[in-house]
Amino acid sequence: MTRKTALGLLVLTVGASACEEEGIPAVRLTVTSDIGVGLESVTVTVTASRSADEPRLCAPVARSFPESPDAGPLQLPIEVVVERGTEYSAWMAFRVQGWRPGDTDPAVTIEDKVEWPAAGVLDVRVDLLELCVERSCPVVQQCIRGACAGLRTVGVFTDPTLQVTSLSCMEE
């Protein structure tokens, strides 16, 4: 069964999406992990920009998996489909964080930015890897396949001046 979260500017779907049949441009994030001491939860956060030149972002939306303590253990892979809205249609950024039991900080974090496809669904695989657990990288870098690499989205999730805070990516 597909569970859909209603979003005004973006639509997040867990599982299959109607966007494929309807031709709505979307990005499908598929989250996997090889972390030996299992992950307890994963948080996926997304935002989008209305301008290709200057980030003017809707306030980020986060979704955690499992969605509640009663939902049982984390089941991977996770598929999250983000449908492009009409206003924030330049690009989208995502942050995926994996949490181990009892941790106060994520064991691993991956951030990236992708251009919306003109049509159809762009598949993006996000691998949370053991090679990156507790790997320390400079502030403007992240661990990718065991090595530090530059972030393409510096400040997108942490700098409030880039966000139009009155406009959430999710509409109630």
BELKA-V205682 format. One record per backbone hydrogen bond with DSSP energy under -1.0 kcal/mol. NH is the residue of the N-H (numbers start at 1). CO is the residue of the C=O. E is the energy in kcal/mol with one decimal. If there is no record, write none. Layout:
# BELKA-V205682
nh:NH co:CO e:E
nh:NH co:CO e:E
This chain:
# BELKA-V205682
nh:3 co:14 e:-1.3
nh:5 co:12 e:-2.4
nh:9 co:169 e:-1.1
nh:10 co:169 e:-1.1
nh:11 co:83 e:-1.2
nh:13 co:81 e:-2.6
nh:14 co:3 e:-2.4
nh:15 co:79 e:-1.2
nh:22 co:18 e:-2.4
nh:23 co:19 e:-1.4
nh:24 co:19 e:-1.1
nh:26 co:120 e:-2.1
nh:27 co:82 e:-2.3
nh:28 co:122 e:-2.8
nh:29 co:80 e:-3.2
nh:30 co:124 e:-2.6
nh:31 co:78 e:-3.0
nh:32 co:126 e:-2.5
nh:34 co:128 e:-1.6
nh:38 co:36 e:-1.1
nh:40 co:99 e:-3.1
nh:41 co:99 e:-1.7
nh:42 co:65 e:-2.5
nh:43 co:97 e:-2.4
nh:44 co:63 e:-2.8
nh:45 co:95 e:-2.8
nh:46 co:61 e:-2.7
nh:47 co:93 e:-2.0
nh:49 co:91 e:-2.7
nh:50 co:56 e:-1.6
nh:57 co:162 e:-2.8
nh:58 co:48 e:-1.7
nh:59 co:167 e:-2.3
nh:61 co:46 e:-2.5
nh:63 co:44 e:-2.3
nh:65 co:42 e:-2.7
nh:71 co:68 e:-1.7
nh:78 co:31 e:-1.9
nh:80 co:29 e:-2.6
nh:81 co:13 e:-3.3
nh:82 co:27 e:-3.0
nh:83 co:11 e:-3.0
nh:84 co:25 e:-2.9
nh:89 co:87 e:-1.2
nh:90 co:49 e:-2.4
nh:92 co:114 e:-2.5
nh:93 co:47 e:-2.4
nh:94 co:112 e:-2.6
nh:95 co:45 e:-2.5
nh:96 co:110 e:-3.0
nh:97 co:43 e:-2.5
nh:98 co:108 e:-2.6
nh:99 co:41 e:-3.0
nh:103 co:100 e:-1.9
nh:107 co:98 e:-2.3
nh:108 co:98 e:-1.3
nh:110 co:96 e:-2.6
nh:112 co:94 e:-2.1
nh:114 co:92 e:-2.8
nh:122 co:26 e:-2.6
nh:124 co:28 e:-3.0
nh:126 co:30 e:-3.1
nh:128 co:32 e:-2.8
nh:132 co:129 e:-1.7
nh:133 co:130 e:-1.4
nh:134 co:107 e:-1.1
nh:135 co:132 e:-1.6
nh:141 co:138 e:-2.3
nh:142 co:149 e:-2.6
nh:144 co:147 e:-3.2
nh:147 co:144 e:-1.8
nh:149 co:142 e:-2.8
nh:151 co:140 e:-2.6
nh:156 co:153 e:-1.8
nh:159 co:155 e:-3.0
nh:162 co:159 e:-1.7
nh:163 co:160 e:-1.0
nh:164 co:57 e:-3.7
nh:165 co:163 e:-1.3
nh:167 co:164 e:-2.3
nh:169 co:59 e:-2.2
